[in-house]
Amino acid sequence: MLDIYVWFYTGCALMILGSIATVIGPGVKDPVIRTLNTEVAAVGVSMIFLTYNHTIALLTFVASTLIITMILLRAIVRLEEMEAKV
């Protein structure tokens, strides 16, 4: 069985890397890569919560994934409607 600290430190690393990728993300042309950059940070936060409570981890992952995906997909659709070159 994996040690509980492995989940915590892996979650911290994913959260930091995902946050950095999200900040750099607006320079990326592919909208799928932008969405994945934000999902990495969401998975990291969920892994940190997983060390404390499984229910909180699941709710956090589902909520953050839904909110981020809706916002980013709406932004991508709006940019496509405006025919903007991102």
Secondary structure, 3 states (H helix, E strand, C coil): CCCHHHHHHHHHHHHHHHHHHHHHHHHCCCHHHHHHHHHHHHHHHHHHHHCCCHHHHHHHHHHHHHHHHHHHHHHHHHHHHCCCCC
